[in-house]
Amino acid sequence: MTVAYRPRPSVVRRDSGLYGYERALARRGLAPVAGVDEAGRGACAGPLVVAAVVLGRDIEGLADSKLLTPARREELHDKIMATARAVSVVIIPPGELDTRGLHKSNVAGMRRAIAGLGLLPGYILTDGFPVPGLPAPSLAVWKGDQVAACMAAASIVAKVTRDRMMTELHDIHPEYGFALHKGYVTQSHRKALATHGPSPHHRFSFVTVARTRLGMDMRENGSGAQTGCGTGGPA
């Protein structure tokens, strides 16, 4: 069930930092509050990682993972894992994203992450878009990882988990530079794709990868076509 409950702004403002949503919901008997977020949605290589977090004690310095340095993300990740009431992480591989589609995979991943918490939340906050079929009332919050602590924590867990995986993939396929760009569509990644073609860890349904593979197939068939990449995959 997804409902459009929104804590009154006057209530939220009385709480400092990112804990306003959780505390307002708790005062209404809707604890514990779970936050859900993902990492890797806009990448054209590597998995989509979805995390759900129910926080325990307050953690100072939580923020949207994209706004933190890698070292700070790692530090906060360790604090979250040590103190949270529950953490669940779902890894969705590129093949599943290609077969099922990015958004459907994302929604399914959020459901699976909540189911993996091992407890039933009183309320669920999802980042960006509604997720039907959740086991508790929920609210989609635009840029939720910047306004709610549990979603900021979920974004950090998802981001650190995925970055570690991409660094491991770099050791297997150093030619792509995954440790640097983590599979996102940077200029260096486009050049690596144009030179080496896609790896098994690329998302073949994404425009950048599909055009590169098409260009290389045409070149191998003697058409003389240039190998190239598109302007990027889906957001």
PyRosetta script that sets phi, psi and omega in degrees:
from pyrosetta import init, pose_from_sequence

init()
pose = pose_from_sequence("MTVAYRPRPSVVRRDSGLYGYERALARRGLAPVAGVDEAGRGACAGPLVVAAVVLGRDIEGLADSKLLTPARREELHDKIMATARAVSVVIIPPGELDTRGLHKSNVAGMRRAIAGLGLLPGYILTDGFPVPGLPAPSLAVWKGDQVAACMAAASIVAKVTRDRMMTELHDIHPEYGFALHKGYVTQSHRKALATHGPSPHHRFSFVTVARTRLGMDMRENGSGAQTGCGTGGPA")
pose.set_psi(1, 131.7)
pose.set_omega(1, 177.8)
pose.set_phi(2, -118.1)
pose.set_psi(2, 123.7)
pose.set_omega(2, -179.2)
pose.set_phi(3, -124.9)
pose.set_psi(3, 158.2)
pose.set_omega(3, -176.3)
pose.set_phi(4, -97.9)
pose.set_psi(4, 54.2)
pose.set_omega(4, 176.3)
pose.set_phi(5, -78.0)
pose.set_psi(5, 131.9)
pose.set_omega(5, 176.7)
pose.set_phi(6, -132.1)
pose.set_psi(6, 120.7)
pose.set_omega(6, 176.0)
pose.set_phi(7, -56.3)
pose.set_psi(7, 142.0)
pose.set_omega(7, -179.9)
pose.set_phi(8, -61.7)
pose.set_psi(8, 134.5)
pose.set_omega(8, -179.0)
pose.set_phi(9, -54.1)
pose.set_psi(9, -36.6)
pose.set_omega(9, -178.9)
pose.set_phi(10, -64.1)
pose.set_psi(10, -31.8)
pose.set_omega(10, 178.2)
pose.set_phi(11, -73.6)
pose.set_psi(11, -45.5)
pose.set_omega(11, -177.4)
pose.set_phi(12, -62.5)
pose.set_psi(12, -37.8)
pose.set_omega(12, -176.1)
pose.set_phi(13, -65.8)
pose.set_psi(13, -22.7)
pose.set_omega(13, -178.5)
pose.set_phi(14, -71.4)
pose.set_psi(14, -17.9)
pose.set_omega(14, -179.9)
pose.set_phi(15, -97.8)
pose.set_psi(15, 140.8)
pose.set_omega(15, -179.0)
pose.set_phi(16, -86.6)
pose.set_psi(16, 159.3)
pose.set_omega(16, 174.6)
pose.set_phi(17, 66.6)
pose.set_psi(17, -144.0)
pose.set_omega(17, -173.9)
pose.set_phi(18, -99.2)
pose.set_psi(18, 9.7)
pose.set_omega(18, -171.9)
pose.set_phi(19, -95.9)
pose.set_psi(19, 8.4)
pose.set_omega(19, -177.2)
pose.set_phi(20, -61.5)
pose.set_psi(20, -45.9)
pose.set_omega(20, -179.7)
pose.set_phi(21, -60.7)
pose.set_psi(21, -49.9)
pose.set_omega(21, -178.1)
pose.set_phi(22, -60.0)
pose.set_psi(22, -43.0)
pose.set_omega(22, -175.9)
pose.set_phi(23, -72.4)
pose.set_psi(23, -38.0)
pose.set_omega(23, 176.9)
pose.set_phi(24, -64.5)
pose.set_psi(24, -41.2)
pose.set_omega(24, 178.6)
pose.set_phi(25, -68.2)
pose.set_psi(25, -39.1)
pose.set_omega(25, 179.4)
pose.set_phi(26, -63.2)
pose.set_psi(26, -37.3)
pose.set_omega(26, 179.5)
pose.set_phi(27, -64.5)
pose.set_psi(27, -21.1)
pose.set_omega(27, 179.0)
pose.set_phi(28, -99.1)
pose.set_psi(28, 13.5)
pose.set_omega(28, 176.7)
pose.set_phi(29, 77.0)
pose.set_psi(29, 21.7)
pose.set_omega(29, -175.0)
pose.set_phi(30, -107.8)
pose.set_psi(30, 22.3)
pose.set_omega(30, 175.5)
pose.set_phi(31, -86.7)
pose.set_psi(31, 158.9)
pose.set_omega(31, -4.2)
pose.set_phi(32, -78.8)
pose.set_psi(32, 154.6)
pose.set_omega(32, -178.3)
pose.set_phi(33, -103.2)
pose.set_psi(33, 128.3)
pose.set_omega(33, 177.3)
pose.set_phi(34, -104.7)
pose.set_psi(34, 139.4)
pose.set_omega(34, 173.7)
pose.set_phi(35, -111.6)
pose.set_psi(35, 142.5)
pose.set_omega(35, -178.2)
pose.set_phi(36, -130.1)
pose.set_psi(36, 135.6)
pose.set_omega(36, 177.0)
pose.set_phi(37, -153.1)
pose.set_psi(37, 167.1)
pose.set_omega(37, -178.9)
pose.set_phi(38, -131.0)
pose.set_psi(38, 163.9)
pose.set_omega(38, 173.8)
pose.set_phi(39, -132.7)
pose.set_psi(39, 142.1)
pose.set_omega(39, 176.6)
pose.set_phi(40, 96.8)
pose.set_psi(40, 11.4)
pose.set_omega(40, -178.2)
pose.set_phi(41, -61.9)
pose.set_psi(41, -40.0)
pose.set_omega(41, -175.6)
pose.set_phi(42, -92.8)
pose.set_psi(42, 2.3)
pose.set_omega(42, -179.7)
pose.set_phi(43, -78.7)
pose.set_psi(43, 156.6)
pose.set_omega(43, 175.5)
pose.set_phi(44, -108.7)
pose.set_psi(44, 9.1)
pose.set_omega(44, 175.2)
pose.set_phi(45, -147.0)
pose.set_psi(45, 151.3)
pose.set_omega(45, 178.8)
pose.set_phi(46, 86.8)
pose.set_psi(46, 174.1)
pose.set_omega(46, -175.3)
pose.set_phi(47, -80.6)
pose.set_psi(47, 165.3)
pose.set_omega(47, 163.2)
pose.set_phi(48, -93.3)
pose.set_psi(48, 130.3)
pose.set_omega(48, -179.2)
pose.set_phi(49, -116.6)
pose.set_psi(49, 125.2)
pose.set_omega(49, -179.7)
pose.set_phi(50, -114.7)
pose.set_psi(50, 133.4)
pose.set_omega(50, 179.4)
pose.set_phi(51, -127.2)
pose.set_psi(51, 143.3)
pose.set_omega(51, 172.0)
pose.set_phi(52, -123.1)
pose.set_psi(52, 137.2)
pose.set_omega(52, -176.2)
pose.set_phi(53, -136.3)
pose.set_psi(53, 134.7)
pose.set_omega(53, 165.7)
pose.set_phi(54, -113.6)
pose.set_psi(54, 113.4)
pose.set_omega(54, -174.9)
pose.set_phi(55, -74.5)
pose.set_psi(55, 155.1)
pose.set_omega(55, 171.6)
pose.set_phi(56, -100.3)
pose.set_psi(56, -106.8)
pose.set_omega(56, 178.1)
pose.set_phi(57, -75.4)
pose.set_psi(57, 160.1)
pose.set_omega(57, 179.3)
pose.set_phi(58, -62.7)
pose.set_psi(58, 144.0)
pose.set_omega(58, 176.8)
pose.set_phi(59, -120.3)
pose.set_psi(59, 119.3)
pose.set_omega(59, -178.6)
pose.set_phi(60, -71.9)
pose.set_psi(60, 137.5)
pose.set_omega(60, 173.5)
pose.set_phi(61, 93.1)
pose.set_psi(61, 5.3)
pose.set_omega(61, 177.1)
pose.set_phi(62, -60.8)
pose.set_psi(62, 141.6)
pose.set_omega(62, 179.1)
pose.set_phi(63, -161.5)
pose.set_psi(63, 168.3)
pose.set_omega(63, 173.1)
pose.set_phi(64, -52.0)
pose.set_psi(64, 129.1)
pose.set_omega(64, -174.9)
pose.set_phi(65, -57.2)
pose.set_psi(65, -30.5)
pose.set_omega(65, -178.9)
pose.set_phi(66, -68.7)
pose.set_psi(66, -18.0)
pose.set_omega(66, -178.2)
pose.set_phi(67, -94.8)
pose.set_psi(67, 0.8)
pose.set_omega(67, -176.3)
pose.set_phi(68, -108.7)
pose.set_psi(68, 153.6)
pose.set_omega(68, 173.7)
pose.set_phi(69, -73.5)
pose.set_psi(69, 157.6)
pose.set_omega(69, 177.2)
pose.set_phi(70, -55.5)
pose.set_psi(70, -40.6)
pose.set_omega(70, -179.5)
pose.set_phi(71, -64.5)
pose.set_psi(71, -40.7)
pose.set_omega(71, 179.5)
pose.set_phi(72, -68.8)
pose.set_psi(72, -38.0)
pose.set_omega(72, 176.4)
pose.set_phi(73, -59.6)
pose.set_psi(73, -44.9)
pose.set_omega(73, -179.9)
pose.set_phi(74, -61.4)
pose.set_psi(74, -42.5)
pose.set_omega(74, 179.8)
pose.set_phi(75, -62.0)
pose.set_psi(75, -46.7)
pose.set_omega(75, -179.0)
pose.set_phi(76, -69.4)
pose.set_psi(76, -35.6)
pose.set_omega(76, 177.1)
pose.set_phi(77, -57.3)
pose.set_psi(77, -45.6)
pose.set_omega(77, -179.0)
pose.set_phi(78, -64.8)
pose.set_psi(78, -37.8)
pose.set_omega(78, 177.8)
pose.set_phi(79, -66.5)
pose.set_psi(79, -41.1)
pose.set_omega(79, 178.5)
pose.set_phi(80, -61.9)
pose.set_psi(80, -47.6)
pose.set_omega(80, -177.3)
pose.set_phi(81, -64.9)
pose.set_psi(81, -28.7)
pose.set_omega(81, -178.0)
pose.set_phi(82, -82.6)
pose.set_psi(82, -25.2)
pose.set_omega(82, -170.5)
pose.set_phi(83, -121.2)
pose.set_psi(83, -14.2)
pose.set_omega(83, -176.5)
pose.set_phi(84, -67.1)
pose.set_psi(84, 150.6)
pose.set_omega(84, 174.3)
pose.set_phi(85, -69.4)
pose.set_psi(85, -35.7)
pose.set_omega(85, -179.9)
pose.set_phi(86, -159.2)
pose.set_psi(86, 142.1)
pose.set_omega(86, 175.8)
pose.set_phi(87, -137.6)
pose.set_psi(87, 136.4)
pose.set_omega(87, 177.6)
pose.set_phi(88, -135.4)
pose.set_psi(88, 134.7)
pose.set_omega(88, -179.4)
pose.set_phi(89, -127.3)
pose.set_psi(89, 132.8)
pose.set_omega(89, 178.9)
pose.set_phi(90, -119.3)
pose.set_psi(90, 129.3)
pose.set_omega(90, 178.7)
pose.set_phi(91, -106.2)
pose.set_psi(91, 122.1)
pose.set_omega(91, 179.4)
pose.set_phi(92, -112.5)
pose.set_psi(92, 111.3)
pose.set_omega(92, -173.6)
pose.set_phi(93, -73.3)
pose.set_psi(93, 161.0)
pose.set_omega(93, -177.9)
pose.set_phi(94, -55.4)
pose.set_psi(94, -37.9)
pose.set_omega(94, -179.2)
pose.set_phi(95, -61.3)
pose.set_psi(95, -39.1)
pose.set_omega(95, 177.6)
pose.set_phi(96, -68.4)
pose.set_psi(96, -38.4)
pose.set_omega(96, 177.2)
pose.set_phi(97, -62.6)
pose.set_psi(97, -40.0)
pose.set_omega(97, 179.6)
pose.set_phi(98, -66.8)
pose.set_psi(98, -39.7)
pose.set_omega(98, -175.8)
pose.set_phi(99, -76.7)
pose.set_psi(99, -43.3)
pose.set_omega(99, -171.7)
pose.set_phi(100, -94.0)
pose.set_psi(100, -25.8)
pose.set_omega(100, -174.4)
pose.set_phi(101, 99.5)
pose.set_psi(101, 147.6)
pose.set_omega(101, -173.9)
pose.set_phi(102, -63.5)
pose.set_psi(102, -51.1)
pose.set_omega(102, -174.5)
pose.set_phi(103, -67.4)
pose.set_psi(103, -44.6)
pose.set_omega(103, 178.5)
pose.set_phi(104, -61.3)
pose.set_psi(104, -39.2)
pose.set_omega(104, 177.5)
pose.set_phi(105, -64.7)
pose.set_psi(105, -39.5)
pose.set_omega(105, 179.5)
pose.set_phi(106, -63.5)
pose.set_psi(106, -47.4)
pose.set_omega(106, 179.3)
pose.set_phi(107, -61.0)
pose.set_psi(107, -46.7)
pose.set_omega(107, 179.2)
pose.set_phi(108, -62.6)
pose.set_psi(108, -38.5)
pose.set_omega(108, 178.4)
pose.set_phi(109, -63.7)
pose.set_psi(109, -38.0)
pose.set_omega(109, 178.0)
pose.set_phi(110, -66.6)
pose.set_psi(110, -40.3)
pose.set_omega(110, 176.1)
pose.set_phi(111, -62.0)
pose.set_psi(111, -44.7)
pose.set_omega(111, -179.3)
pose.set_phi(112, -65.1)
pose.set_psi(112, -37.5)
pose.set_omega(112, 179.3)
pose.set_phi(113, -64.7)
pose.set_psi(113, -43.0)
pose.set_omega(113, 177.4)
pose.set_phi(114, -63.6)
pose.set_psi(114, -43.7)
pose.set_omega(114, -179.8)
pose.set_phi(115, -62.4)
pose.set_psi(115, -28.2)
pose.set_omega(115, -177.9)
pose.set_phi(116, -83.9)
pose.set_psi(116, -0.9)
pose.set_omega(116, -177.7)
pose.set_phi(117, -68.1)
pose.set_psi(117, -28.3)
pose.set_omega(117, -177.9)
pose.set_phi(118, 82.8)
pose.set_psi(118, 7.0)
pose.set_omega(118, 173.7)
pose.set_phi(119, -147.3)
pose.set_psi(119, 159.2)
pose.set_omega(119, -179.9)
pose.set_phi(120, -96.8)
pose.set_psi(120, 114.1)
pose.set_omega(120, 178.5)
pose.set_phi(121, -67.3)
pose.set_psi(121, 152.5)
pose.set_omega(121, 171.6)
pose.set_phi(122, -81.6)
pose.set_psi(122, -24.2)
pose.set_omega(122, 179.9)
pose.set_phi(123, -156.7)
pose.set_psi(123, 150.9)
pose.set_omega(123, -177.6)
pose.set_phi(124, -128.6)
pose.set_psi(124, 130.9)
pose.set_omega(124, 175.3)
pose.set_phi(125, -109.1)
pose.set_psi(125, 122.4)
pose.set_omega(125, 179.3)
pose.set_phi(126, -111.4)
pose.set_psi(126, 147.5)
pose.set_omega(126, -175.4)
pose.set_phi(127, -88.8)
pose.set_psi(127, 113.4)
pose.set_omega(127, 166.7)
pose.set_phi(128, 97.6)
pose.set_psi(128, -42.8)
pose.set_omega(128, -174.7)
pose.set_phi(129, -147.9)
pose.set_psi(129, 153.8)
pose.set_omega(129, 179.9)
pose.set_phi(130, -67.1)
pose.set_psi(130, 149.2)
pose.set_omega(130, 176.8)
pose.set_phi(131, -124.6)
pose.set_psi(131, 102.7)
pose.set_omega(131, 178.6)
pose.set_phi(132, -70.2)
pose.set_psi(132, 158.0)
pose.set_omega(132, 174.3)
pose.set_phi(133, 83.0)
pose.set_psi(133, 15.0)
pose.set_omega(133, 177.1)
pose.set_phi(134, -80.5)
pose.set_psi(134, 156.5)
pose.set_omega(134, -174.4)
pose.set_phi(135, -83.7)
pose.set_psi(135, 6.2)
pose.set_omega(135, -179.4)
pose.set_phi(136, -149.7)
pose.set_psi(136, 163.3)
pose.set_omega(136, 175.0)
pose.set_phi(137, -55.4)
pose.set_psi(137, 146.8)
pose.set_omega(137, -175.8)
pose.set_phi(138, -144.4)
pose.set_psi(138, 162.8)
pose.set_omega(138, 178.1)
pose.set_phi(139, -141.5)
pose.set_psi(139, 128.9)
pose.set_omega(139, 172.9)
pose.set_phi(140, -83.9)
pose.set_psi(140, 126.0)
pose.set_omega(140, -176.6)
pose.set_phi(141, -117.2)
pose.set_psi(141, 120.7)
pose.set_omega(141, 178.2)
pose.set_phi(142, -65.0)
pose.set_psi(142, 128.7)
pose.set_omega(142, -175.8)
pose.set_phi(143, 51.5)
pose.set_psi(143, 44.0)
pose.set_omega(143, -175.9)
pose.set_phi(144, -60.2)
pose.set_psi(144, -29.7)
pose.set_omega(144, -179.6)
pose.set_phi(145, -71.0)
pose.set_psi(145, -5.1)
pose.set_omega(145, 175.7)
pose.set_phi(146, -103.5)
pose.set_psi(146, -7.6)
pose.set_omega(146, -175.0)
pose.set_phi(147, -126.9)
pose.set_psi(147, -11.2)
pose.set_omega(147, -178.2)
pose.set_phi(148, -134.1)
pose.set_psi(148, 131.1)
pose.set_omega(148, -173.0)
pose.set_phi(149, -61.1)
pose.set_psi(149, -43.3)
pose.set_omega(149, -176.2)
pose.set_phi(150, -66.3)
pose.set_psi(150, -32.4)
pose.set_omega(150, 177.0)
pose.set_phi(151, -76.1)
pose.set_psi(151, -35.6)
pose.set_omega(151, 174.2)
pose.set_phi(152, -61.1)
pose.set_psi(152, -42.2)
pose.set_omega(152, 178.4)
pose.set_phi(153, -63.4)
pose.set_psi(153, -41.9)
pose.set_omega(153, 178.8)
pose.set_phi(154, -63.4)
pose.set_psi(154, -39.0)
pose.set_omega(154, 179.7)
pose.set_phi(155, -65.4)
pose.set_psi(155, -36.8)
pose.set_omega(155, 179.4)
pose.set_phi(156, -68.5)
pose.set_psi(156, -45.3)
pose.set_omega(156, 179.9)
pose.set_phi(157, -62.2)
pose.set_psi(157, -44.4)
pose.set_omega(157, -179.6)
pose.set_phi(158, -64.7)
pose.set_psi(158, -44.2)
pose.set_omega(158, -177.1)
pose.set_phi(159, -66.2)
pose.set_psi(159, -46.3)
pose.set_omega(159, -178.7)
pose.set_phi(160, -65.5)
pose.set_psi(160, -42.8)
pose.set_omega(160, 178.4)
pose.set_phi(161, -58.8)
pose.set_psi(161, -47.1)
pose.set_omega(161, -177.6)
pose.set_phi(162, -68.8)
pose.set_psi(162, -42.2)
pose.set_omega(162, 179.6)
pose.set_phi(163, -60.1)
pose.set_psi(163, -39.8)
pose.set_omega(163, 178.1)
pose.set_phi(164, -63.8)
pose.set_psi(164, -40.0)
pose.set_omega(164, 178.9)
pose.set_phi(165, -65.0)
pose.set_psi(165, -40.6)
pose.set_omega(165, -179.1)
pose.set_phi(166, -69.2)
pose.set_psi(166, -33.1)
pose.set_omega(166, 176.1)
pose.set_phi(167, -66.0)
pose.set_psi(167, -38.1)
pose.set_omega(167, 175.8)
pose.set_phi(168, -65.5)
pose.set_psi(168, -39.2)
pose.set_omega(168, 177.5)
pose.set_phi(169, -64.6)
pose.set_psi(169, -31.2)
pose.set_omega(169, 177.7)
pose.set_phi(170, -60.7)
pose.set_psi(170, -37.1)
pose.set_omega(170, 179.3)
pose.set_phi(171, -65.2)
pose.set_psi(171, -28.3)
pose.set_omega(171, 179.8)
pose.set_phi(172, -85.5)
pose.set_psi(172, -39.3)
pose.set_omega(172, -177.2)
pose.set_phi(173, -128.3)
pose.set_psi(173, 68.5)
pose.set_omega(173, -176.6)
pose.set_phi(174, -63.1)
pose.set_psi(174, -19.7)
pose.set_omega(174, -177.1)
pose.set_phi(175, -64.3)
pose.set_psi(175, -20.0)
pose.set_omega(175, -177.9)
pose.set_phi(176, -92.5)
pose.set_psi(176, -16.9)
pose.set_omega(176, -180.0)
pose.set_phi(177, 72.9)
pose.set_psi(177, 31.8)
pose.set_omega(177, -176.8)
pose.set_phi(178, -58.1)
pose.set_psi(178, -31.4)
pose.set_omega(178, -178.8)
pose.set_phi(179, -64.7)
pose.set_psi(179, -25.3)
pose.set_omega(179, -178.3)
pose.set_phi(180, -87.9)
pose.set_psi(180, -52.8)
pose.set_omega(180, -173.4)
pose.set_phi(181, -103.2)
pose.set_psi(181, -5.1)
pose.set_omega(181, 176.0)
pose.set_phi(182, 57.8)
pose.set_psi(182, 25.5)
pose.set_omega(182, 176.2)
pose.set_phi(183, 91.4)
pose.set_psi(183, 0.0)
pose.set_omega(183, 178.0)
pose.set_phi(184, -79.1)
pose.set_psi(184, 164.1)
pose.set_omega(184, -170.6)
pose.set_phi(185, -86.3)
pose.set_psi(185, 77.1)
pose.set_omega(185, 175.1)
pose.set_phi(186, -94.1)
pose.set_psi(186, 169.3)
pose.set_omega(186, 179.1)
pose.set_phi(187, -61.7)
pose.set_psi(187, -40.5)
pose.set_omega(187, 179.8)
pose.set_phi(188, -65.9)
pose.set_psi(188, -34.8)
pose.set_omega(188, 178.1)
pose.set_phi(189, -68.2)
pose.set_psi(189, -40.7)
pose.set_omega(189, 176.7)
pose.set_phi(190, -60.3)
pose.set_psi(190, -42.3)
pose.set_omega(190, 179.7)
pose.set_phi(191, -63.8)
pose.set_psi(191, -40.2)
pose.set_omega(191, 178.6)
pose.set_phi(192, -65.4)
pose.set_psi(192, -40.1)
pose.set_omega(192, 177.3)
pose.set_phi(193, -63.5)
pose.set_psi(193, -42.8)
pose.set_omega(193, -179.3)
pose.set_phi(194, -64.1)
pose.set_psi(194, -32.2)
pose.set_omega(194, -178.1)
pose.set_phi(195, -82.9)
pose.set_psi(195, -44.6)
pose.set_omega(195, -170.4)
pose.set_phi(196, -107.4)
pose.set_psi(196, -12.7)
pose.set_omega(196, -173.6)
pose.set_phi(197, 76.0)
pose.set_psi(197, 174.0)
pose.set_omega(197, -177.9)
pose.set_phi(198, -71.5)
pose.set_psi(198, 151.0)
pose.set_omega(198, 173.2)
pose.set_phi(199, -96.0)
pose.set_psi(199, 172.5)
pose.set_omega(199, 175.4)
pose.set_phi(200, -63.6)
pose.set_psi(200, -12.4)
pose.set_omega(200, -177.5)
pose.set_phi(201, -97.0)
pose.set_psi(201, 3.8)
pose.set_omega(201, 176.3)
pose.set_phi(202, -85.6)
pose.set_psi(202, 159.9)
pose.set_omega(202, 179.3)
pose.set_phi(203, -97.6)
pose.set_psi(203, 104.6)
pose.set_omega(203, -171.3)
pose.set_phi(204, -73.8)
pose.set_psi(204, -13.5)
pose.set_omega(204, 177.1)
pose.set_phi(205, -83.2)
pose.set_psi(205, -8.4)
pose.set_omega(205, -179.9)
pose.set_phi(206, -83.2)
pose.set_psi(206, 143.3)
pose.set_omega(206, -173.7)
pose.set_phi(207, -56.5)
pose.set_psi(207, -45.7)
pose.set_omega(207, -177.4)
pose.set_phi(208, -57.9)
pose.set_psi(208, -45.4)
pose.set_omega(208, -178.0)
pose.set_phi(209, -73.9)
pose.set_psi(209, -42.9)
pose.set_omega(209, -178.4)
pose.set_phi(210, -61.2)
pose.set_psi(210, -41.8)
pose.set_omega(210, 179.9)
pose.set_phi(211, -69.0)
pose.set_psi(211, -35.7)
pose.set_omega(211, 177.9)
pose.set_phi(212, -65.4)
pose.set_psi(212, -45.5)
pose.set_omega(212, -180.0)
pose.set_phi(213, -63.9)
pose.set_psi(213, -40.9)
pose.set_omega(213, 178.3)
pose.set_phi(214, -61.3)
pose.set_psi(214, -43.9)
pose.set_omega(214, -179.3)
pose.set_phi(215, -62.8)
pose.set_psi(215, -40.8)
pose.set_omega(215, -179.9)
pose.set_phi(216, -70.0)
pose.set_psi(216, -37.6)
pose.set_omega(216, 177.3)
pose.set_phi(217, -62.1)
pose.set_psi(217, -41.5)
pose.set_omega(217, -179.7)
pose.set_phi(218, -66.6)
pose.set_psi(218, -39.0)
pose.set_omega(218, 179.7)
pose.set_phi(219, -65.7)
pose.set_psi(219, -42.1)
pose.set_omega(219, 179.6)
pose.set_phi(220, -65.6)
pose.set_psi(220, -29.2)
pose.set_omega(220, 179.1)
pose.set_phi(221, -84.0)
pose.set_psi(221, 3.6)
pose.set_omega(221, 175.2)
pose.set_phi(222, 81.4)
pose.set_psi(222, 21.5)
pose.set_omega(222, -179.2)
pose.set_phi(223, -79.5)
pose.set_psi(223, -18.3)
pose.set_omega(223, -177.4)
pose.set_phi(224, 81.0)
pose.set_psi(224, 5.3)
pose.set_omega(224, -179.9)
pose.set_phi(225, -67.2)
pose.set_psi(225, 149.3)
pose.set_omega(225, 179.7)
pose.set_phi(226, -80.9)
pose.set_psi(226, 139.1)
pose.set_omega(226, 173.2)
pose.set_phi(227, -78.9)
pose.set_psi(227, 129.0)
pose.set_omega(227, -178.7)
pose.set_phi(228, -155.3)
pose.set_psi(228, 172.8)
pose.set_omega(228, -179.9)
pose.set_phi(229, -119.9)
pose.set_psi(229, 159.3)
pose.set_omega(229, 176.0)
pose.set_phi(230, -80.5)
pose.set_psi(230, -165.8)
pose.set_omega(230, -178.3)
pose.set_phi(231, -87.7)
pose.set_psi(231, 0.3)
pose.set_omega(231, 176.9)
pose.set_phi(232, 134.4)
pose.set_psi(232, 159.7)
pose.set_omega(232, 179.4)
pose.set_phi(233, -87.1)
pose.set_psi(233, -173.2)
pose.set_omega(233, 180.0)
pose.set_phi(234, -61.3)
pose.set_psi(234, 155.9)
pose.set_omega(234, 177.9)
pose.set_phi(235, -68.6)
pose.dump_pdb("model.pdb")
